[in-house]
Amino acid sequence: MSELLEVEDLDAFYGESQVLFGVDLTVGDNDVVGVFGRNGMGKTTLLDSIVNRIDRKTGTVRFRGEDVTDWPPHDIVRERLAYVPEDREIYPALSVHENLELAVPASVSDDVRDERIGEVFEQFERLGERRDQRGGTLSGGEQQMLAIGRALVSDPDLLLLDEPTEGLAPAIVDDVVDIVEELAAGDRSVLVVEQNIKRMLPIIDRGYLIETGRIVAEGDAEYLSDDDLHEEYLTV
């Protein structure tokens, strides 16, 4: 399997504080990979480091074999890598449709733009019903759908998802997990970081456990379903 994303010996820092220590991780083509751990263990920092939204890092990040370690975030995104951060980063004063329009690359034609937005409305019917509603008035689950939709209209080869079920009501968690499962069944690669490992295990190909900034275990879904691992690295 060819590697779409390769992270090698990654250290990451906020100011003088080191958060990641020698992290190695790969995501292949059409691969769905999970990174699991308690809050504060470095999951978000890992994604921020991949797209270079970090104070300082050492190590190597390659995307499609190209060293993007020091690239600006906007250049990395242009390479068809999309990031849905935990705080979603939608535009609250703009409508759902306007949020999606702004996320479509300027290089595509009007017809392609409309087609991509239409596909998002087909996949997320609730967003279609609220296309003229301001993003800031949506529910938490709807904002998460909009954030994922904004990523999808860029037509990424790799989608990074940061805690997509965090803070959502159980029924909405089901909806979001269904969305991630649909993405996993398609032709995109997905790297998802989550605390809720039991909801994500059925849809990943393999995953990693992270503890205090270090990868402490990796394997397929069956291996990561071990209760002893959960007790040691995931139970609060």
C-alpha positions in Angstrom: 0.0 0.0 0.0 1.4 3.4 -1.0 1.7 6.0 1.8 -0.3 9.2 1.2 0.9 10.7 4.5 4.1 10.0 6.3 5.0 11.5 9.7 8.5 10.6 11.0 10.2 11.4 14.3 7.9 14.3 14.9 8.5 16.6 17.9 6.2 19.6 18.5 6.4 22.6 20.7 4.2 25.4 22.0 6.7 28.0 23.1 9.2 26.2 25.3 6.9 23.3 26.1 7.3 20.1 24.1 4.1 18.3 23.4 4.9 15.6 20.9 7.9 13.2 21.2 9.2 11.2 18.2 5.8 10.5 16.7 5.7 8.1 13.6 2.5 7.7 11.7 1.3 6.8 8.2 -1.9 7.0 6.2 -2.2 5.1 3.0 -4.4 5.6 0.0 -8.1 4.9 0.8 -7.0 4.3 4.4 -9.0 5.2 7.5 -6.7 5.7 10.5 -7.6 6.7 14.0 -5.5 8.3 16.8 -7.0 7.8 20.2 -6.1 9.1 23.7 -7.4 11.1 26.6 -7.7 14.8 26.5 -4.4 16.7 26.7 -2.3 13.9 25.3 -1.3 15.6 22.0 -4.0 14.5 19.5 -4.9 18.0 18.3 -1.2 19.0 18.4 -0.5 16.1 16.0 -3.0 17.4 13.4 -1.9 21.0 13.9 1.7 19.9 13.3 0.8 18.0 10.1 -0.7 21.2 8.6 2.0 23.4 10.2 -0.3 25.3 12.7 2.2 25.0 15.5 4.9 27.2 17.1 7.8 24.9 16.3 8.4 21.3 15.2 11.2 19.0 14.2 11.0 15.8 12.2 9.5 15.2 8.7 6.0 15.3 7.2 5.5 14.0 3.7 2.3 14.2 1.6 2.3 12.1 -1.6 6.1 11.7 -1.1 6.7 15.5 -1.0 8.4 16.9 2.0 5.8 19.5 3.3 7.3 19.9 6.8 8.0 23.6 6.5 5.2 24.5 4.0 2.7 27.2 5.0 -0.7 25.8 6.0 -2.4 27.3 2.9 0.0 25.6 0.6 -0.5 22.3 2.2 -4.3 22.6 1.9 -3.9 23.4 -1.8 -2.3 19.9 -2.2 -5.8 18.4 -1.5 -5.4 17.9 2.2 -8.4 19.3 4.3 -8.5 19.8 8.1 -11.6 20.0 10.2 -10.4 21.4 13.6 -12.2 20.7 16.9 -13.6 24.3 17.0 -14.9 23.9 13.4 -13.9 27.5 12.3 -17.0 28.2 10.3 -18.1 31.8 9.6 -20.9 32.4 12.0 -22.3 35.5 10.3 -22.4 33.9 6.9 -25.1 31.5 5.7 -24.6 27.8 5.2 -24.4 28.3 1.5 -21.9 31.2 1.8 -19.7 29.2 4.1 -19.5 26.4 1.5 -19.0 28.8 -1.4 -15.9 30.4 0.3 -14.4 27.0 0.9 -14.4 26.0 -2.8 -11.0 26.7 -4.4 -11.1 29.8 -6.6 -9.5 27.8 -9.5 -12.6 25.7 -10.2 -15.4 26.6 -12.6 -18.8 27.9 -11.4 -20.4 24.6 -12.6 -17.9 22.5 -10.5 -18.5 24.8 -7.5 -22.2 24.4 -7.7 -21.9 20.6 -8.2 -19.7 20.2 -5.1 -22.0 22.3 -3.0 -25.0 20.3 -4.3 -23.2 17.0 -3.3 -22.8 18.4 0.2 -26.5 19.2 0.4 -27.3 15.7 -0.8 -25.1 14.1 1.8 -26.1 16.5 4.6 -29.9 17.0 4.0 -30.1 19.1 7.2 -27.7 21.6 5.8 -29.7 21.8 2.6 -32.8 22.7 4.6 -30.8 25.4 6.3 -28.8 26.7 3.3 -29.9 30.3 4.0 -29.4 30.2 7.8 -26.4 31.8 9.4 -23.8 29.4 10.5 -23.7 30.8 14.1 -27.4 29.9 14.6 -26.9 26.2 13.8 -26.9 23.5 16.5 -23.5 22.0 17.4 -24.1 18.9 15.3 -25.2 21.0 12.3 -22.1 23.2 12.7 -20.0 20.0 12.7 -21.7 18.9 9.5 -21.0 22.3 8.0 -17.4 22.1 8.9 -17.0 18.7 7.3 -18.9 20.0 4.3 -16.6 22.9 3.9 -13.7 20.5 3.9 -15.3 18.2 1.3 -16.0 21.0 -1.3 -12.2 21.3 -1.6 -12.3 17.7 -2.9 -9.4 16.5 -0.6 -7.5 13.3 -1.0 -6.9 13.3 2.8 -9.3 14.5 5.4 -8.1 15.3 8.9 -10.9 15.3 11.6 -10.2 16.5 15.1 -12.6 15.2 17.7 -15.7 15.2 15.4 -18.1 13.9 18.2 -16.8 16.0 21.0 -19.5 17.8 23.0 -22.4 16.5 20.9 -25.6 14.9 22.1 -25.7 11.1 21.7 -28.2 11.2 18.9 -26.1 13.7 17.0 -23.0 11.6 17.7 -24.7 8.8 15.8 -25.3 11.1 12.8 -21.7 12.3 12.8 -20.3 8.7 13.1 -22.5 7.8 10.1 -21.0 10.6 8.1 -17.5 9.5 8.9 -18.4 6.0 8.0 -19.7 7.2 4.6 -16.4 9.0 4.1 -14.5 5.9 5.1 -16.4 3.8 2.5 -15.5 6.3 -0.3 -12.3 6.9 -2.1 -10.8 9.4 0.4 -8.3 8.7 3.1 -9.3 9.9 6.6 -7.2 10.6 9.7 -9.5 11.0 12.7 -8.4 11.8 16.3 -11.0 10.9 18.9 -11.4 10.1 22.6 -14.5 8.0 21.8 -12.6 4.9 20.5 -15.5 2.5 20.8 -17.6 4.5 18.3 -14.8 4.8 15.8 -13.2 1.3 15.9 -15.8 -0.3 13.6 -14.9 2.1 10.8 -11.2 2.4 10.9 -8.6 0.2 9.2 -6.0 0.7 11.9 -5.1 3.2 14.6 -2.7 4.5 17.2 -2.9 5.2 20.9 -1.2 8.4 22.2 -0.1 9.1 25.7 1.6 12.3 26.9 2.7 13.0 23.3 4.1 9.6 22.5 2.6 6.7 20.4 2.3 3.9 22.9 0.4 1.3 20.8 -0.7 0.8 17.2 -2.5 -1.9 15.3 -5.8 -2.9 13.6 -9.2 -2.4 15.0 -9.3 -5.8 16.6 -6.0 -5.2 18.5 -7.1 -1.8 19.6 -10.4 -3.1 21.0 -8.5 -4.7 23.9 -10.1 -3.6 27.2 -6.7 -3.6 29.0 -5.5 -1.0 26.5 -8.6 1.1 27.1 -8.2 0.9 30.8 -4.5 2.0 30.7 -4.7 4.7 28.0 -8.2 5.9 27.6 -10.1 5.7 30.9 -10.1 9.0 32.8 
